[in-house]
C-alpha cells in the first residue's frame, strides 16, 4: 500500500513539474488559448474573462469552421528581438544600421549565413562591418551572430564569465575529437589530465549550440500586452503580474459537492480526476505568476536606472546571474522571459531586452554600450592639444580592472577616433 502511494505521489509531482514548465514557457496569447481549451474540455475549470478574451481566443471563437483556426499567429522572432535590442542600444547610428543589415542573414538557429567570404576582413567597409558584427554578437541570446559552432560557443563562454583557458582551447582545437569521445588523445595533445578535460567538456556541453532556436520566427504582434507592469509609487517601483486583470481561473465548486454525493461510482471517479486536474492547473498558474514576478523583480532591481533615469541606461546583466540570485536554473529564467513583455510608463519592452553584455570585471563592470558612451564623452571633452592616450582613457574609465587597454583602443577606433598621436598631428596640420 505504501509503495503504491509513493508511486502515485511521484507521478503527480512529475505531472505538476511538466505542466509548470509548459505554462512558464508560454507567452500571453499561447496561455490564454490554452486556458480556453482547458475550460472547454474540463467542466471543473472555471475561466472568467475580466476584459474579454485575447485575440487568439477570439479568432478561434469566430472561425470555428476553419481547420486552421487554432493556429496562432507567430510571435516576435529572433530577428525582431535583435532589432528591438539594437534600437535600445547607444551605439552610433551607422553601426546600428549595419548590425541590423547583418541581422537579416540570421538563420533559425541564430547563425549568420549566406554572407560573402572576406566581408569583415577585405575592402573599404571591412572595419566598419567588423564593428557592426561585434555589436550584433553582443545581443541576446548569447551566441547569436556567430558564423559557426566554434564561434557560437566561444561567444557564450566569453559572456558567461569565469571560463577557463582550457575550455577555450577545447572549443578552438578539440571540439570534433571530443564530440567523437576521443578524450585520451585530446588530453595528450592539450597536455592536461583526462579528468580535467572531461570537466571542461561537461561545462561546454551545457552551452546552447542553437541559441536562436528558442525564438519563434515571424512578425511581431501588432500590440504587445505586458505580462508584468512596473509602476512608480514615489521612490518605489512596484511590480504586478497583469494576467489576473484579464482573466481568473478557479475550480467549479459545485462539482465538488456533486463528486462527493453522487451514487454513481463512475461519475465520482470522472469528477475526481477533473477536479484534481483543475486544482493542479490553478496551482501551476500561481507558480508561473510567482516565477514571472520574481524574475521581473530581479531585472528591475538591476535595471532601475532604465525605469527611473532620464537616459534609460542598461546595466550588464546575464540570465545566469538572475538564476543564481533567485536560486533557479538558468533554463527556468530563459523560459520565464521567452515571449514575455514588461510594461512601464514609457513603453512595453521584451523582457529579454534587459539582458545586456558586460565589459570589465569585478564590481566595476559596465555594459558595452554604456562604456562606449562614456568613452565618447571623454574624447569629446579632451584638450585637443594634449589628447588622452589609451592608457589614460583606461584609467579614467576605472583602470584595467574595469576595462582593458585593448578594449579601449578597439572602442575608440569604432567611434571614429584615431590614436592620440594622430589626433594631435591632425590638430597641428589644421
C-alpha positions, 0 to 999 in steps of 0.5 A: 500500500505504501509503495503504491502511494509513493508511486502515485505521489511521484507521478503527480509531482512529475505531472505538476513539474511538466505542466509548470514548465509548459505554462512558464514557457508560454507567452500571453496569447499561447496561455490564454488559448490554452486556458480556453481549451482547458475550460472547454474540455474540463467542466471543473475549470472555471475561466472568467474573462475580466476584459474579454478574451485575447485575440487568439481566443477570439479568432478561434471563437469566430472561425470555428469552421476553419481547420486552421483556426487554432493556429496562432499567429507567430510571435516576435522572432529572433530577428525582431528581438535583435532589432528591438535590442539594437534600437535600445542600444547607444551605439552610433547610428551607422553601426546600428544600421549595419548590425541590423543589415547583418541581422537579416542573414540570421538563420533559425538557429541564430547563425549568420549565413549566406554572407560573402567570404572576406566581408569583415576582413577585405575592402573599404567597409571591412572595419566598419562591418567588423564593428557592426558584427561585434555589436550584433554578437553582443545581443541576446541570446548569447551566441547569436551572430556567430558564423559557426559552432566554434564561434557560437560557443566561444561567444557564450563562454566569453559572456558567461564569465569565469571560463577557463583557458582550457575550455577555450582551447577545447572549443578552438582545437578539440571540439570534433575529437571530443564530440567523437569521445576521443578524450585520451588523445585530446588530453595528450595533445592539450597536455592536461589530465583526462579528468580535467578535460572531461570537466571542461567538456561537461561545462561546454556541453551545457552551452546552447549550440542553437541559441536562436532556436528558442525564438519563434520566427515571424512578425511581431504582434501588432500590440504587445500586452505586458505580462508584468507592469512596473509602476512608480509609487514615489521612490518605489517601483512596484511590480504586478503580474497583469494576467489576473486583470484579464482573466481568473481561473478557479475550480467549479465548486459545485462539482465538488459537492456533486463528486462527493454525493453522487451514487454513481461510482463512475461519475465520482471517479470522472469528477475526481480526476477533473477536479484534481486536474483543475486544482493542479492547473490553478496551482501551476498558474500561481507558480508561473505568476510567482516565477514571472514576478520574481524574475521581473523583480530581479531585472528591475532591481538591476535595471532601475536606472532604465525605469527611473533615469532620464537616459534609460541606461542598461546595466550588464546583466546575464540570465545566469546571474538572475538564476543564481540570485533567485536560486533557479536554473538558468533554463527556468529564467530563459523560459520565464522571459521567452515571449514575455513583455514588461510594461512601464510608463514609457513603453512595453519592452521584451523582457529579454531586452534587459539582458545586456553584455558586460565589459570589465570585471569585478564590481566595476563592470559596465555594459558595452554600450554604456562604456562606449558612451562614456568613452565618447564623452571623454574624447569629446571633452579632451584638450585637443592639444594634449589628447588622452592616450589609451592608457589614460582613457583606461584609467579614467574609465576605472583602470584595467580592472574595469576595462582593458587597454585593448578594449579601449583602443578597439572602442575608440577606433569604432567611434571614429577616433584615431590614436592620440598621436594622430589626433594631435598631428591632425590638430597641428596640420589644421 
